Amino acid sequence: MNLMRKGAWASLALMLATHVLVCSLACWAQTQDGLDKSSKGKPSPADLSTAQTDDQKQINPPTALPPDDKFVIGADDVLAINVWKEADITRTVTVRSDGKITLPLVGELQASTKTPKQLQEEISGKLSEFISEPAVTVAVQEVRSRHFNILGRVEHPGSYPITESLTVLDAIAIAGGFRDFAKQKSVYILRRNLDGTEVRFIFNYREVIRGQNPKQNIKLEPRDTVVVP
């Protein structure tokens, strides 16, 4: 009889322990579920860092090139012209193919062949007739003038950046050399002047590489076009 009672008590104790364990696991699961739900929609530290970086980009946009005494403005360059406290004059302009720009009160100005600093001083002088001590800043926002073109029977025709010492031979090499059936004796270079006129230079590749007429290997200027028939 005592053995039966002891067995009943043992069974009851096991059932109670199992019940407590199940309840504890259920409570723990509910707590974790609540934490997961509460954390949803909250940005992680990595997300916050990315968001801050994006905000900083909006607050601090990339700056244009500052005025200097070396860079010479050319056609198609984009200029950011700022006149302090004069929102109607402050603007971004593209230098036209004739090398000129137009501004309110100032009218037309020759921008090409000048440095940003020279153009800045000229605009200030023109505006001084209308504004007391104008504060003008000219910056090159995009450089589009410093390139040359090569067309015709070369491996990679197109537009390429130009350097001060680039020659016709250099341009042909940059474009990958001649293709089959290229007329190497009849290459020519087209150069457009500011007044719209065009000059044509002849380049005989065969003569130049033999050293017979090295003067034909001229130094290219921005916006020159090399044509290989």
N, C-alpha and C positions, 0 to 999 in steps of 0.2 A: 504493500500500500504506500509506504514511504517512497519507494522507488518510483511509483507512478506519479506521486505528487512532485517529486524532484524533476521528473521528465517534463511535466506540464509547465512548471516554472521556467525551466530552461527554454522550452519552445516559445513561451510568452516573451521572455527576455530577448530572444533572437528576433522575434517579430518587431518588438519595439525598436531595437537597434537598427533594423533594416529600414523601418519607417522614418526614423530620424535622419538616416543617411540619405534617403530619397528626397526628403524635404530640403535638406541642406544643399543637395545638388541642384534642385529646382530653383531655390533662392539665388544660388550663385549664377545660374544661367540667366535668370531675369535681370540680375544686376549688370552682367556683361552686355546683355542686349540693350539695356538702357544707356550704358556708356557708349556703345557703338552708334546708337541713334543720335545721342547728343553731340557726338563728334562729327557727324555728317554735316557737310556744308561749311565746316570751318576750314580755312586754308591751312595747309601744312607750312612749316618753316621754309621749305624750298619754294612753295607757291608765293609766300610773302616776299621772299628775296627776289623772285622773278618779277613780281608786280612792282616792287620798289625800283628795280632796274628800268622797267618800262616807263614808270613815272619820271625817272630822272632823264630819260631820253627825250620825253616830251617837254620837260622844263628846260633842259639844256640841249637844244638841237645842234647839229654839226655846224661849226662856224666856217665862214668863207675865208679864202686866202686874204691876209691883211695887205694893205698897200705896201709896195716896195719899189726900189729903184732899178730892179733887174728885169722883171717880167714885162714884156711888151704886149699890149692888148692887140688882138687881131679880130678879123671878121668871125662872127658866130659865137664869140665868147659871151658869157652871161655875167653881167655886172650887177652887184647889189649897191645901190646908191642911197645913202641915208643922210637926210638933212634934219638935224635936231629940231624938234618941235614943229616940223613942217611935214605933216602926214601927206599933204596933197602932192608934194614933190618927191618924197621918199618912195622908191619903187625899185623893182628888178627889171632890167632892160637887156635885150640881146643886141649886140653890135651887128648892124646890117652889113650886107655884102659890100656896100660902098665905104664901110669903115666908120659910119656915123651913128649917133644916137640922138634921140629927141627928148627933151625934158621941159616941163612947164616953166614959164618965165625965162628959161635959158634959150629955148629953141634948139636948133640943130648944132651938134658939136662933133668934131672929128675925134673919135676915140681911138681908132687903130693907130699904130706907130707910137702911141704914148704909153707911159707907165701909169698904173693906177694913181700914184702920187701926183703925177703931172696933171692928169685929168681932174683929180680932186681939187687941185689949186685953181685950175681954169674954171670949174663950176663955181667955186667959192667967189672968184672974181666977178663972174657974171651975175651971181645972185646978190652981191653986195650993193647992186644998184636998186634992189627992191627990199632986201632984208638987212638989218643991222647986224654985222659980225656973224654971218652964217657959219655954222659948224657942219662941215660936209665930210663924209667918209665914203670912199670908193673901194670896194673889195671885189675880187674876181670869184664869183660863185661857182662857175663851171668853165673849164678850159676846153674849148672846142676848136680853136684855130690851129693848134700845134699838131698838124698831121699832113701827110702827103698821100696821094692816090697813085696806084699803079694798075693799069688796065691792059687787056689783051692776052697774048699768048705767053703767060707766065703760070707757074704752078698754082700760086695762091693770090690772085688779083684781089684788090680791096684797098682799104684805108688803114694807114699805120701811123703810130706816133713818130714824130720827127725830132732829131737832135741837131745841134748846131753844126756838126761836122759831117752830116749825112750826104753822100754823093750818089750819083746815078748808079754806079756799080753796087754800092751798098743797098740801094733800093731793090735792085734786081735780085741780089742775094737774099734779102729779107723775104721777098715774094717766092722764094724757092727755086729761082732760076728759070731759064727758058723752057717752054714746051716744044714738042716736035713741030717743025716747019715754021718756027718763029723767024721773022726777018730781022736778024741780028744787026744788019747794016743800016736798018731804016728806023731805029728807035728814035722817038722824039719826046721832048718835054714841053708841056704847056704851062705858061705862067700868066696869071691874070693880074693886071695892075689895078690900082685903086680907082682909076678913072674908067674901068670897064674894058679897056683894051687888052689884047692878049698877045703874048710874045711866044714864039716857037723856037726851041733849040734842038738842033740835030745831034744825034748820038750814034756813032758807028762803033758798035761793040768790038768788032774785029780789029779795027784800027787802035782802039784804046788799049786792049789787052796786049797788043804788040808794041805799045809805047810810041806809036806813030803820031798820035794826036791827043795827048793827055788832057789838053784844055777842054775837050768835049765832056770830060767827066766833071761836070759842074757840081757845086754844092747846092743841094735842094733847099728851097724856101717853103715855109708853111703854105699849104693849099696847092703846091705844084702837083701836076699830074704827069706821070710817066706812061707813055703809050708804047706798047710792043705789038706791032702789026703781025 
